[in-house]
Amino acid sequence: MLKTLLLAASLALAGTAAMAQTATQPATRPTATATTPAPAGTTPAAALIDINSATEAELRVLPGIGEARAKAIIAGRPYRGKDELVRKNIIPQGVYDGIQARIIARQR
């Protein structure tokens, strides 16, 4: 019986010491940072550019959109859907394919 009590006390102390040690050790799991890219095919909603309200400068951030195309996008407003950029011949299909995941056409 004394052996059992000593074993139980040893285990209790060892568990407490292990808990104290892990509490002071830094986390080893990598954490997400602002530089961690989003998984392919996903774009946070806040990062979407609304083609119905974006400024010329905001539109020019998009690949394939320069000054002339940004002005054409603004002149063609409002859009009921982002695919209207191609249907109204504002931008070519290839450019649209490259930016469609980054744009939205919100209705006002």
Secondary structure, 3 states (H helix, E strand, C coil): CHHHHHHHHHHHHHHHHHHHHHHHCCCCCCCCCCCCCCCCCCCCHHHCEECCCCCHHHHHCCCCCCHHHHHHHHHCCCCCCCCHHHHCCCCCHHHHHHHHHHEECCCC
